Amino acid sequence: MNFELPKSIVIEKEQRRAFLGYWFSRIFLDDWLMKVVALVITLALWLGVTGLQTAITRPINNVSLNTLVAKDLEITNALIPEVDIEISGDKRQVDQVNEHDIAVTLDLTDLREGDRTIQLTPQGISVKLPSGVAVTKISPERIAVKLERVEETQVAVRIETNGAPATGFEVYSKAAVPSRVGVRGPKSHIESLSYVTTDKIDLTGRRAGFVSQQVPLNVSDPKISLKNTVTATVTLQIGRVRVERLMVVPYETDTRSGRASVRLYGPEATLEDLTPEDLLIVEAAGADGKPKLELVLPAGVKGEVVVRSIKFRE
């Protein structure tokens, strides 16, 4: 007996088959080249995004090392200025890190004075990095640190000069205002500092005294700084070259007489013009009320001639 499907069912299957064939052709066969290109682009984008999200590790060498210490302390040993680090994170974020813009900060504000060996770990340092990027390694792993207490004191100002006055002239005196200044620095450095210096003042060819305003002050130790004053006013007295001259001066007062050996110091020309008769020896009351002999210089040489010694013989 022959079994045949109803004609309506056969027609329905053929229509369904034609329908599926139509859409298969539209999806996979029509414009197939364009669709292959689109598929390739999609795969490339997917692979690119996936690759950027992949965690990578990147070494960075010679990163500046900065330290933070308590205000009353200072590091006095020579620290290494740079360290090497290793960072990790998403490739896109890691690639954005500019090695010239980052620095490692080490916080030592909790430490007190003394010698220390500091362990360097990724957790113990601070580095500004993009979100998702972290330091995983740092080298060296240890550094030596010496912390000293910061102190303040007053030291003298020493006047520095160069060149020489004109022939036949010399410097009589040098004075700085202020004569002492405040300095600040680590204890051991402060204890070894006795003075600060001025910039060199040129004396070449000078024949008279002068005043230099706002002369910069210098500290030879880089660990020490000037506290408040950074300049000084310097006064220099210059005159003719001085010599020493011994003169014997006779004297006679109401109660005694004799001779005095007087050693004078002053400009050669001025001393040559002086005679024993220009020098006056008088008797005056001393601090204890008893009379004593004194030498009186002529008014015209006061401030120019100095009495270095005097001996009286009766």
C-alpha positions in Angstrom: 0.0 0.0 0.0 1.4 3.4 -1.0 1.6 6.0 1.8 1.9 9.6 0.7 1.9 12.8 2.7 -0.9 15.1 2.1 -0.1 17.6 -0.5 -0.6 20.5 1.9 2.2 19.2 4.2 4.6 18.7 1.3 4.0 22.3 0.2 4.5 23.6 3.7 7.9 21.8 4.1 9.1 23.1 0.8 8.1 26.7 1.7 10.0 26.3 5.0 13.0 25.0 3.2 12.9 27.9 0.8 12.5 30.3 3.6 15.5 29.0 5.5 17.6 28.9 2.3 16.7 32.5 1.6 17.9 33.7 5.0 21.0 31.5 5.0 21.9 33.1 1.7 21.2 36.6 3.0 23.3 36.1 6.2 26.2 34.0 5.0 26.5 34.3 1.2 25.3 37.8 0.1 28.1 40.4 0.4 30.3 37.7 2.0 33.5 39.7 1.5 32.3 42.7 3.5 31.1 40.4 6.2 34.5 38.7 6.5 36.1 42.1 6.8 33.7 43.2 9.5 34.4 39.9 11.4 38.2 40.4 11.2 37.8 44.0 12.5 35.6 42.8 15.4 38.2 40.1 16.3 41.0 42.6 16.2 39.2 45.0 18.5 38.3 42.2 20.9 41.9 41.0 21.0 43.2 44.6 21.5 40.9 45.3 24.4 41.7 42.0 26.0 45.4 42.7 25.6 45.2 46.1 27.2 43.5 44.6 30.2 46.2 42.1 30.7 48.4 42.6 33.8 52.1 43.4 32.9 55.2 44.2 34.9 57.6 47.1 34.0 60.9 48.0 35.6 61.8 51.7 36.0 65.4 52.7 37.0 66.9 55.8 38.5 63.7 57.1 40.3 64.4 60.1 42.6 64.3 59.2 46.3 62.8 61.9 48.6 62.7 61.7 52.4 60.5 63.2 55.0 61.9 63.7 58.6 60.7 65.5 61.7 61.2 69.3 61.8 63.8 69.2 64.5 65.9 66.5 62.8 68.1 66.3 59.7 69.7 63.5 57.7 73.5 64.0 57.9 74.9 61.0 56.0 75.0 60.7 52.2 71.8 59.0 51.0 71.5 57.4 47.6 69.6 59.9 45.4 67.8 57.3 43.3 66.3 53.8 43.5 65.1 51.2 41.0 61.4 50.1 41.2 59.1 47.6 39.4 55.5 48.4 38.8 52.6 46.2 37.6 49.0 46.7 36.5 46.8 46.9 33.4 49.0 47.4 30.3 47.1 50.5 29.3 47.6 52.1 32.7 51.3 51.0 33.0 52.1 52.3 29.5 50.8 55.8 30.6 53.4 56.1 33.4 56.1 58.6 32.5 59.2 57.5 34.3 60.5 61.1 34.4 57.5 62.3 36.3 57.5 59.9 39.3 59.5 60.0 42.6 59.7 57.7 45.6 58.9 59.3 49.0 60.1 57.7 52.2 58.4 58.9 55.4 60.8 58.9 58.4 58.9 61.4 60.5 58.3 58.9 63.3 62.1 58.2 63.8 64.2 60.0 66.4 67.9 60.9 66.2 70.5 58.2 65.8 71.8 55.7 63.2 69.2 53.6 61.5 69.1 50.9 58.8 65.8 51.4 56.9 64.0 48.5 55.1 62.6 49.6 51.8 59.4 47.9 50.8 56.6 48.7 48.4 54.3 49.2 51.4 56.7 51.6 53.1 57.1 54.1 50.3 54.8 56.5 48.5 54.7 56.9 44.8 52.1 58.7 42.7 50.8 56.2 40.1 47.6 55.8 38.1 44.8 53.8 39.6 45.3 50.1 39.1 49.2 50.4 39.0 51.3 49.5 42.1 54.9 49.2 43.0 55.8 45.5 43.4 59.6 45.8 44.0 62.2 48.3 45.1 66.0 48.2 45.0 68.0 48.5 47.1 66.1 46.9 49.9 68.0 48.6 52.7 69.6 52.1 53.3 71.6 53.5 56.1 70.2 56.8 57.7 71.8 59.0 60.3 69.5 61.5 62.0 70.8 64.4 64.0 69.0 67.0 66.1 68.9 70.5 64.5 70.3 73.3 66.7 70.8 77.1 66.5 73.6 79.3 67.6 75.4 82.6 67.0 78.8 82.8 65.2 81.2 85.6 64.3 81.2 87.3 60.9 84.7 87.2 59.3 85.4 89.8 56.6 87.1 88.5 53.5 89.0 90.8 51.1 91.1 90.5 48.0 93.7 92.8 46.4 95.8 95.3 48.3 95.5 99.0 48.9 97.7 101.4 47.0 101.4 101.4 47.6 102.2 103.0 51.0 98.7 102.3 52.4 97.3 99.5 54.5 94.1 98.4 56.2 93.8 99.8 59.7 90.6 98.0 60.8 87.6 96.0 59.5 84.2 95.9 61.1 80.9 94.1 60.2 77.4 95.0 61.3 76.1 92.6 62.6 79.3 91.2 63.9 77.6 87.9 64.8 74.7 86.1 63.1 72.4 83.2 63.8 72.9 79.8 62.1 70.9 76.6 62.1 72.0 73.0 61.3 72.7 69.5 62.6 74.4 69.4 66.0 77.7 68.0 65.0 78.0 70.5 62.1 77.1 73.5 64.3 79.7 72.5 66.9 82.5 72.6 64.3 81.5 76.0 62.9 83.2 79.1 64.4 82.4 81.8 61.8 80.7 82.7 58.5 82.4 84.8 55.9 81.5 87.7 53.7 81.9 87.8 50.0 85.4 89.1 49.1 85.6 92.9 49.1 88.1 94.3 46.6 90.8 96.6 48.1 92.8 97.1 45.0 94.3 100.6 44.8 92.3 101.9 47.8 93.8 105.0 49.6 91.0 105.7 52.0 88.4 103.9 54.1 85.0 103.0 52.8 81.7 101.3 53.6 80.2 98.3 51.7 76.4 97.8 52.2 74.6 94.5 52.0 77.6 92.3 51.5 76.4 88.6 51.2 77.3 86.2 53.9 78.4 82.7 53.1 78.4 79.4 55.1 81.0 76.8 54.0 79.0 73.9 55.3 76.0 73.1 53.0 74.2 71.4 56.0 74.1 74.8 57.8 71.9 77.7 56.9 71.8 81.4 58.0 68.8 81.8 60.3 67.7 85.4 59.7 70.5 87.8 58.4 72.0 87.0 55.1 74.0 90.2 54.5 76.2 92.6 56.5 77.4 96.2 56.3 81.2 96.2 56.3 83.4 99.3 57.2 87.1 99.3 56.4 89.6 101.9 57.6 92.5 102.4 55.3 95.4 104.8 55.7 99.1 105.2 55.2 101.4 102.3 56.2 102.2 102.5 59.9 105.5 102.0 61.6 106.7 101.8 65.2 108.9 104.5 66.7 110.5 104.7 70.2 110.9 108.2 71.7 112.4 109.3 75.0 110.3 112.0 76.6 111.5 114.0 79.6 108.9 115.1 82.1 108.5 117.1 85.2 105.4 117.4 87.4 104.7 119.0 90.7 105.8 115.9 92.6 108.2 114.0 90.3 110.4 114.2 87.3 112.2 111.8 85.0 112.2 110.3 81.5 109.6 108.1 79.8 110.3 105.6 77.0 107.3 105.8 74.7 106.6 103.3 71.9 104.3 104.8 69.3 102.6 103.2 66.3 101.2 105.2 63.4 101.8 106.5 59.8 105.5 106.9 59.1 105.1 110.5 58.0 103.1 111.5 61.0 105.6 109.9 63.4 108.5 111.6 61.7 107.0 115.0 62.3 106.6 114.3 66.0 109.2 115.5 68.5 109.5 114.7 72.3 108.4 118.3 72.9 105.0 117.5 71.2 104.3 114.8 73.8 103.0 115.9 77.2 103.2 113.8 80.4 100.9 114.9 83.1 100.0 113.7 86.6 96.4 112.6 87.2 94.4 110.8 89.8 94.0 107.1 89.2 91.0 104.8 89.8 92.3 104.1 93.3 92.7 107.8 94.0 96.5 107.8 93.9 98.3 110.1 91.4 99.6 108.4 88.3 101.4 109.6 85.1 99.7 109.8 81.8 100.8 110.6 78.2 98.8 113.1 76.3 99.1 113.1 72.5 98.8 116.2 70.3 95.2 116.7 69.2 96.2 116.5 65.5 97.3 112.9 65.8 94.7 111.4 68.0 93.0 108.5 66.3 95.9 108.2 64.0 98.8 107.4 66.4 98.5 104.6 69.0 100.6 104.4 72.2 101.8 100.8 72.3 103.8 101.0 75.6 105.2 103.5 78.0 107.8 103.1 80.8 108.5 105.8 83.3 111.9 106.2 84.9 112.4 108.8 87.7 
